[in-house]
Amino acid sequence: MKPIAVLFSVFSVLLASSITQSASAAERAKPFHFAHRGGAYEFEENTLAAFRSSYEAGVRGCELDIRMTKDGELVLLHDDSLQRTHQG
């Protein structure tokens, strides 16, 4: 696994842990919903529009995919190519 993925995974676990510890018992009893790929049913997946829409709908967590391009840039993309999500 790439170091950035490991770092992100550790950060996510620590963040979730701190949120759970600071929440009251009543808050912890509520289900915690995550938006898969930012909530890709209304908007393109892994986009700011999808994340905002999910937040406005009451979702407080988003699962997303971070990949590094060949030139070292980080992008949000689930697949290892653009073929499924882009045409042309």
N, CA, C and O atoms as CSV, one atom per row, in Angstrom:
chain,resi,resn,atom,element,x,y,z
A,1,MET,N,N,0.852,-1.180,0.000
A,1,MET,CA,C,0.000,0.000,0.000
A,1,MET,C,C,0.896,1.241,0.000
A,1,MET,O,O,1.938,1.260,0.655
A,2,LYS,N,N,0.495,2.246,-0.719
A,2,LYS,CA,C,1.261,3.485,-0.805
A,2,LYS,C,C,1.257,4.198,0.554
A,2,LYS,O,O,0.267,4.128,1.283
A,3,PRO,N,N,2.359,4.885,0.899
A,3,PRO,CA,C,2.429,5.591,2.185
A,3,PRO,C,C,1.286,6.575,2.395
A,3,PRO,O,O,0.790,6.704,3.515
A,4,ILE,N,N,0.856,7.271,1.347
A,4,ILE,CA,C,-0.238,8.234,1.487
A,4,ILE,C,C,-1.538,7.531,1.865
A,4,ILE,O,O,-2.326,8.065,2.646
A,5,ALA,N,N,-1.769,6.340,1.318
A,5,ALA,CA,C,-2.980,5.580,1.644
A,5,ALA,C,C,-2.941,5.114,3.092
A,5,ALA,O,O,-3.958,5.147,3.785
A,6,VAL,N,N,-1.775,4.682,3.549
A,6,VAL,CA,C,-1.629,4.246,4.944
A,6,VAL,C,C,-1.870,5.426,5.872
A,6,VAL,O,O,-2.601,5.309,6.855
A,7,LEU,N,N,-1.259,6.560,5.563
A,7,LEU,CA,C,-1.429,7.755,6.380
A,7,LEU,C,C,-2.889,8.186,6.425
A,7,LEU,O,O,-3.400,8.523,7.494
A,8,PHE,N,N,-3.561,8.179,5.291
A,8,PHE,CA,C,-4.969,8.558,5.244
A,8,PHE,C,C,-5.824,7.586,6.052
A,8,PHE,O,O,-6.742,8.011,6.753
A,9,SER,N,N,-5.536,6.293,5.962
A,9,SER,CA,C,-6.294,5.285,6.708
A,9,SER,C,C,-6.144,5.489,8.208
A,9,SER,O,O,-7.126,5.439,8.948
A,10,VAL,N,N,-4.916,5.717,8.654
A,10,VAL,CA,C,-4.667,5.939,10.082
A,10,VAL,C,C,-5.391,7.201,10.541
A,10,VAL,O,O,-6.028,7.202,11.594
A,11,PHE,N,N,-5.298,8.270,9.759
A,11,PHE,CA,C,-5.981,9.516,10.096
A,11,PHE,C,C,-7.486,9.300,10.204
A,11,PHE,O,O,-8.115,9.812,11.131
A,12,SER,N,N,-8.067,8.559,9.283
A,12,SER,CA,C,-9.511,8.302,9.286
A,12,SER,C,C,-9.946,7.554,10.537
A,12,SER,O,O,-10.967,7.883,11.142
A,13,VAL,N,N,-9.171,6.551,10.923
A,13,VAL,CA,C,-9.497,5.772,12.124
A,13,VAL,C,C,-9.399,6.654,13.365
A,13,VAL,O,O,-10.273,6.602,14.230
A,14,LEU,N,N,-8.346,7.460,13.461
A,14,LEU,CA,C,-8.190,8.346,14.612
A,14,LEU,C,C,-9.304,9.378,14.675
A,14,LEU,O,O,-9.814,9.676,15.755
A,15,LEU,N,N,-9.683,9.920,13.540
A,15,LEU,CA,C,-10.765,10.895,13.503
A,15,LEU,C,C,-12.084,10.263,13.936
A,15,LEU,O,O,-12.805,10.837,14.752
A,16,ALA,N,N,-12.401,9.104,13.406
A,16,ALA,CA,C,-13.638,8.406,13.783
A,16,ALA,C,C,-13.642,8.077,15.267
A,16,ALA,O,O,-14.674,8.183,15.929
A,17,SER,N,N,-12.493,7.680,15.786
A,17,SER,CA,C,-12.373,7.349,17.205
A,17,SER,C,C,-12.625,8.577,18.072
A,17,SER,O,O,-13.339,8.488,19.071
A,18,SER,N,N,-12.053,9.717,17.707
A,18,SER,CA,C,-12.237,10.930,18.504
A,18,SER,C,C,-13.677,11.418,18.446
A,18,SER,O,O,-14.196,11.921,19.442
A,19,ILE,N,N,-14.328,11.280,17.302
A,19,ILE,CA,C,-15.733,11.680,17.182
A,19,ILE,C,C,-16.601,10.816,18.081
A,19,ILE,O,O,-17.490,11.324,18.764
A,20,THR,N,N,-16.352,9.522,18.085
A,20,THR,CA,C,-17.130,8.594,18.907
A,20,THR,C,C,-16.933,8.870,20.385
A,20,THR,O,O,-17.895,8.833,21.152
A,21,GLN,N,N,-15.707,9.147,20.799
A,21,GLN,CA,C,-15.422,9.383,22.209
A,21,GLN,C,C,-16.042,10.678,22.706
A,21,GLN,O,O,-16.449,10.752,23.865
A,22,SER,N,N,-16.126,11.704,21.861
A,22,SER,CA,C,-16.661,12.988,22.297
A,22,SER,C,C,-18.186,13.053,22.210
A,22,SER,O,O,-18.785,13.984,22.746
A,23,ALA,N,N,-18.811,12.112,21.565
A,23,ALA,CA,C,-20.263,12.126,21.397
A,23,ALA,C,C,-20.958,11.627,22.663
A,23,ALA,O,O,-20.424,10.789,23.389
A,24,SER,N,N,-22.156,12.155,22.915
A,24,SER,CA,C,-22.940,11.684,24.050
A,24,SER,C,C,-23.502,10.298,23.736
A,24,SER,O,O,-23.454,9.840,22.595
A,25,ALA,N,N,-24.033,9.642,24.762
A,25,ALA,CA,C,-24.606,8.307,24.570
A,25,ALA,C,C,-25.765,8.354,23.572
A,25,ALA,O,O,-25.918,7.444,22.757
A,26,ALA,N,N,-26.580,9.408,23.633
A,26,ALA,CA,C,-27.710,9.535,22.702
A,26,ALA,C,C,-27.217,9.710,21.270
A,26,ALA,O,O,-27.793,9.147,20.339
A,27,GLU,N,N,-26.148,10.491,21.093
A,27,GLU,CA,C,-25.604,10.683,19.750
A,27,GLU,C,C,-24.997,9.399,19.215
A,27,GLU,O,O,-25.119,9.103,18.027
A,28,ARG,N,N,-24.342,8.630,20.086
A,28,ARG,CA,C,-23.728,7.378,19.640
A,28,ARG,C,C,-24.776,6.340,19.273
A,28,ARG,O,O,-24.489,5.435,18.490
A,29,ALA,N,N,-25.983,6.448,19.819
A,29,ALA,CA,C,-27.036,5.483,19.523
A,29,ALA,C,C,-27.615,5.693,18.121
A,29,ALA,O,O,-28.213,4.780,17.554
A,30,LYS,N,N,-27.438,6.888,17.565
A,30,LYS,CA,C,-27.932,7.164,16.217
A,30,LYS,C,C,-27.024,6.490,15.196
A,30,LYS,O,O,-25.818,6.382,15.418
A,31,PRO,N,N,-27.585,6.038,14.087
A,31,PRO,CA,C,-26.729,5.464,13.035
A,31,PRO,C,C,-25.834,6.542,12.434
A,31,PRO,O,O,-26.232,7.700,12.312
A,32,PHE,N,N,-24.636,6.149,12.065
A,32,PHE,CA,C,-23.690,7.070,11.427
A,32,PHE,C,C,-23.613,6.693,9.959
A,32,PHE,O,O,-23.094,5.629,9.620
A,33,HIS,N,N,-24.119,7.544,9.089
A,33,HIS,CA,C,-24.195,7.248,7.662
A,33,HIS,C,C,-22.999,7.827,6.918
A,33,HIS,O,O,-22.580,8.957,7.168
A,34,PHE,N,N,-22.461,7.035,6.002
A,34,PHE,CA,C,-21.383,7.472,5.125
A,34,PHE,C,C,-21.895,7.499,3.693
A,34,PHE,O,O,-22.682,6.641,3.293
A,35,ALA,N,N,-21.454,8.475,2.928
A,35,ALA,CA,C,-21.807,8.566,1.510
A,35,ALA,C,C,-20.711,7.893,0.700
A,35,ALA,O,O,-19.562,8.337,0.706
A,36,HIS,N,N,-21.067,6.828,0.009
A,36,HIS,CA,C,-20.101,6.081,-0.802
A,36,HIS,C,C,-19.682,6.922,-1.999
A,36,HIS,O,O,-20.526,7.359,-2.782
A,37,ARG,N,N,-18.390,7.148,-2.141
A,37,ARG,CA,C,-17.826,7.999,-3.204
A,37,ARG,C,C,-18.461,9.381,-3.210
A,37,ARG,O,O,-18.623,10.001,-4.261
A,38,GLY,N,N,-18.816,9.852,-2.027
A,38,GLY,CA,C,-19.390,11.186,-1.911
A,38,GLY,C,C,-20.880,11.250,-2.166
A,38,GLY,O,O,-21.448,12.342,-2.185
A,39,GLY,N,N,-21.526,10.125,-2.361
A,39,GLY,CA,C,-22.953,10.120,-2.673
A,39,GLY,C,C,-23.163,10.270,-4.162
A,39,GLY,O,O,-23.732,11.261,-4.618
A,40,ALA,N,N,-22.715,9.311,-4.905
A,40,ALA,CA,C,-22.617,9.422,-6.366
A,40,ALA,C,C,-23.925,9.176,-7.110
A,40,ALA,O,O,-23.901,9.011,-8.330
A,41,TYR,N,N,-25.049,9.146,-6.433
A,41,TYR,CA,C,-26.297,8.871,-7.143
A,41,TYR,C,C,-26.883,10.119,-7.784
A,41,TYR,O,O,-27.518,10.031,-8.834
A,42,GLU,N,N,-26.681,11.280,-7.170
A,42,GLU,CA,C,-27.224,12.523,-7.721
A,42,GLU,C,C,-26.193,13.302,-8.533
A,42,GLU,O,O,-26.549,14.021,-9.467
A,43,PHE,N,N,-24.919,13.160,-8.178
A,43,PHE,CA,C,-23.846,13.918,-8.817
A,43,PHE,C,C,-22.730,12.965,-9.218
A,43,PHE,O,O,-22.731,11.800,-8.821
A,44,GLU,N,N,-21.780,13.459,-10.004
A,44,GLU,CA,C,-20.618,12.644,-10.357
A,44,GLU,C,C,-19.898,12.232,-9.077
A,44,GLU,O,O,-19.779,13.029,-8.147
A,45,GLU,N,N,-19.422,11.002,-9.027
A,45,GLU,CA,C,-18.773,10.495,-7.819
A,45,GLU,C,C,-17.481,11.247,-7.510
A,45,GLU,O,O,-16.799,11.753,-8.401
A,46,ASN,N,N,-17.174,11.300,-6.224
A,46,ASN,CA,C,-15.953,11.938,-5.722
A,46,ASN,C,C,-15.820,13.396,-6.158
A,46,ASN,O,O,-14.722,13.851,-6.479
A,47,THR,N,N,-16.936,14.129,-6.171
A,47,THR,CA,C,-16.896,15.550,-6.521
A,47,THR,C,C,-17.382,16.385,-5.345
A,47,THR,O,O,-18.092,15.893,-4.469
A,48,LEU,N,N,-16.992,17.646,-5.338
A,48,LEU,CA,C,-17.425,18.546,-4.285
A,48,LEU,C,C,-18.945,18.661,-4.254
A,48,LEU,O,O,-19.537,18.749,-3.178
A,49,ALA,N,N,-19.576,18.662,-5.413
A,49,ALA,CA,C,-21.042,18.729,-5.471
A,49,ALA,C,C,-21.673,17.524,-4.774
A,49,ALA,O,O,-22.669,17.671,-4.065
A,50,ALA,N,N,-21.108,16.348,-4.967
A,50,ALA,CA,C,-21.627,15.141,-4.316
A,50,ALA,C,C,-21.434,15.218,-2.804
A,50,ALA,O,O,-22.340,14.871,-2.046
A,51,PHE,N,N,-20.254,15.673,-2.357
A,51,PHE,CA,C,-19.993,15.790,-0.920
A,51,PHE,C,C,-20.935,16.808,-0.279
A,51,PHE,O,O,-21.468,16.560,0.802
A,52,ARG,N,N,-21.143,17.945,-0.930
A,52,ARG,CA,C,-22.047,18.980,-0.395
A,52,ARG,C,C,-23.483,18.477,-0.321
A,52,ARG,O,O,-24.167,18.690,0.680
A,53,SER,N,N,-23.934,17.818,-1.367
A,53,SER,CA,C,-25.297,17.299,-1.393
A,53,SER,C,C,-25.519,16.290,-0.270
A,53,SER,O,O,-26.555,16.306,0.395
A,54,SER,N,N,-24.548,15.424,-0.068
A,54,SER,CA,C,-24.656,14.433,1.003
A,54,SER,C,C,-24.709,15.114,2.361
A,54,SER,O,O,-25.504,14.732,3.220
A,55,TYR,N,N,-23.860,16.128,2.560
A,55,TYR,CA,C,-23.855,16.858,3.834
A,55,TYR,C,C,-25.198,17.539,4.072
A,55,TYR,O,O,-25.735,17.485,5.178
A,56,GLU,N,N,-25.739,18.177,3.039
A,56,GLU,CA,C,-27.031,18.847,3.165
A,56,GLU,C,C,-28.154,17.860,3.455
A,56,GLU,O,O,-29.172,18.234,4.038
A,57,ALA,N,N,-27.979,16.603,3.055
A,57,ALA,CA,C,-28.980,15.566,3.322
A,57,ALA,C,C,-28.802,14.945,4.707
A,57,ALA,O,O,-29.564,14.055,5.087
A,58,GLY,N,N,-27.799,15.410,5.470
A,58,GLY,CA,C,-27.602,14.911,6.826
A,58,GLY,C,C,-26.494,13.893,6.983
A,58,GLY,O,O,-26.239,13.429,8.094
A,59,VAL,N,N,-25.832,13.534,5.899
A,59,VAL,CA,C,-24.720,12.583,5.972
A,59,VAL,C,C,-23.516,13.314,6.543
A,59,VAL,O,O,-23.207,14.425,6.114
A,60,ARG,N,N,-22.833,12.705,7.506
A,60,ARG,CA,C,-21.694,13.358,8.145
A,60,ARG,C,C,-20.366,12.653,7.887
A,60,ARG,O,O,-19.371,12.940,8.553
A,61,GLY,N,N,-20.346,11.745,6.939
A,61,GLY,CA,C,-19.100,11.087,6.565
A,61,GLY,C,C,-19.137,10.701,5.101
A,61,GLY,O,O,-20.165,10.253,4.593
A,62,CYS,N,N,-18.015,10.875,4.426
A,62,CYS,CA,C,-17.928,10.517,3.012
A,62,CYS,C,C,-16.746,9.594,2.782
A,62,CYS,O,O,-15.632,9.872,3.225
A,63,GLU,N,N,-16.993,8.506,2.094
A,63,GLU,CA,C,-15.924,7.603,1.677
A,63,GLU,C,C,-15.461,8.097,0.330
A,63,GLU,O,O,-16.277,8.376,-0.548
A,64,LEU,N,N,-14.160,8.208,0.156
A,64,LEU,CA,C,-13.627,8.666,-1.112
A,64,LEU,C,C,-12.361,7.898,-1.444
A,64,LEU,O,O,-11.791,7.222,-0.587
A,65,ASP,N,N,-11.932,8.004,-2.673
A,65,ASP,CA,C,-10.767,7.266,-3.157
A,65,ASP,C,C,-9.712,8.257,-3.614
A,65,ASP,O,O,-9.975,9.107,-4.465
A,66,ILE,N,N,-8.518,8.146,-3.047
A,66,ILE,CA,C,-7.406,9.006,-3.438
A,66,ILE,C,C,-6.400,8.172,-4.209
A,66,ILE,O,O,-5.973,7.111,-3.754
A,67,ARG,N,N,-6.033,8.656,-5.363
A,67,ARG,CA,C,-5.020,7.982,-6.196
A,67,ARG,C,C,-3.943,8.988,-6.563
A,67,ARG,O,O,-4.174,10.197,-6.600
A,68,MET,N,N,-2.758,8.452,-6.835
A,68,MET,CA,C,-1.662,9.291,-7.295
A,68,MET,C,C,-1.423,9.030,-8.774
A,68,MET,O,O,-1.286,7.883,-9.200
A,69,THR,N,N,-1.375,10.105,-9.551
A,69,THR,CA,C,-1.129,9.980,-10.982
A,69,THR,C,C,0.355,9.703,-11.233
A,69,THR,O,O,1.176,9.806,-10.322
A,70,LYS,N,N,0.682,9.356,-12.456
A,70,LYS,CA,C,2.077,9.057,-12.802
A,70,LYS,C,C,3.005,10.238,-12.546
A,70,LYS,O,O,4.189,10.055,-12.265
A,71,ASP,N,N,2.462,11.453,-12.644
A,71,ASP,CA,C,3.296,12.629,-12.407
A,71,ASP,C,C,3.252,13.112,-10.960
A,71,ASP,O,O,3.708,14.214,-10.656
A,72,GLY,N,N,2.694,12.275,-10.056
A,72,GLY,CA,C,2.729,12.566,-8.628
A,72,GLY,C,C,1.598,13.414,-8.092
A,72,GLY,O,O,1.634,13.799,-6.923
A,73,GLU,N,N,0.600,13.720,-8.895
A,73,GLU,CA,C,-0.549,14.504,-8.437
A,73,GLU,C,C,-1.557,13.587,-7.751
A,73,GLU,O,O,-1.759,12.451,-8.181
A,74,LEU,N,N,-2.194,14.081,-6.680
A,74,LEU,CA,C,-3.249,13.326,-6.010
A,74,LEU,C,C,-4.593,13.703,-6.622
A,74,LEU,O,O,-4.879,14.881,-6.833
A,75,VAL,N,N,-5.410,12.704,-6.903
A,75,VAL,CA,C,-6.731,12.914,-7.484
A,75,VAL,C,C,-7.741,12.034,-6.764
A,75,VAL,O,O,-7.377,11.014,-6.178
A,76,LEU,N,N,-9.011,12.428,-6.809
A,76,LEU,CA,C,-10.087,11.602,-6.282
A,76,LEU,C,C,-10.648,10.800,-7.439
A,76,LEU,O,O,-11.295,11.347,-8.332
A,77,LEU,N,N,-10.397,9.503,-7.418
A,77,LEU,CA,C,-10.848,8.629,-8.497
A,77,LEU,C,C,-10.902,7.204,-7.968
A,77,LEU,O,O,-9.931,6.721,-7.386
A,78,HIS,N,N,-12.018,6.535,-8.163
A,78,HIS,CA,C,-12.174,5.166,-7.673
A,78,HIS,C,C,-11.396,4.156,-8.514
A,78,HIS,O,O,-10.735,3.274,-7.968
A,79,ASP,N,N,-11.469,4.279,-9.814
A,79,ASP,CA,C,-10.876,3.297,-10.722
A,79,ASP,C,C,-9.408,3.614,-11.001
A,79,ASP,O,O,-8.922,4.697,-10.672
A,80,ASP,N,N,-8.714,2.662,-11.608
A,80,ASP,CA,C,-7.317,2.904,-11.963
A,80,ASP,C,C,-7.169,3.501,-13.360
A,80,ASP,O,O,-6.051,3.677,-13.845
A,81,SER,N,N,-8.291,3.812,-14.007
A,81,SER,CA,C,-8.269,4.504,-15.299
A,81,SER,C,C,-9.518,5.379,-15.389
A,81,SER,O,O,-10.401,5.299,-14.535
A,82,LEU,N,N,-9.588,6.208,-16.419
A,82,LEU,CA,C,-10.732,7.103,-16.612
A,82,LEU,C,C,-11.825,6.505,-17.485
A,82,LEU,O,O,-12.832,7.167,-17.738
A,83,GLN,N,N,-11.657,5.282,-17.948
A,83,GLN,CA,C,-12.566,4.701,-18.937
A,83,GLN,C,C,-14.014,4.609,-18.473
A,83,GLN,O,O,-14.919,4.866,-19.267
A,84,ARG,N,N,-14.264,4.253,-17.224
A,84,ARG,CA,C,-15.642,4.075,-16.768
A,84,ARG,C,C,-16.350,5.414,-16.560
A,84,ARG,O,O,-17.548,5.526,-16.819
A,85,THR,N,N,-15.627,6.415,-16.101
A,85,THR,CA,C,-16.266,7.673,-15.723
A,85,THR,C,C,-16.147,8.778,-16.757
A,85,THR,O,O,-16.830,9.797,-16.644
A,86,HIS,N,N,-15.302,8.605,-17.759
A,86,HIS,CA,C,-15.106,9.646,-18.772
A,86,HIS,C,C,-15.162,9.036,-20.166
A,86,HIS,O,O,-14.718,7.909,-20.380
A,87,GLN,N,N,-15.703,9.780,-21.093
A,87,GLN,CA,C,-15.768,9.306,-22.480
A,87,GLN,C,C,-14.869,10.174,-23.352
A,87,GLN,O,O,-14.713,11.370,-23.107
A,88,GLY,N,N,-14.279,9.552,-24.377
A,88,GLY,CA,C,-13.498,10.321,-25.331
A,88,GLY,C,C,-12.050,10.282,-25.129
A,88,GLY,O,O,-11.304,10.902,-25.888
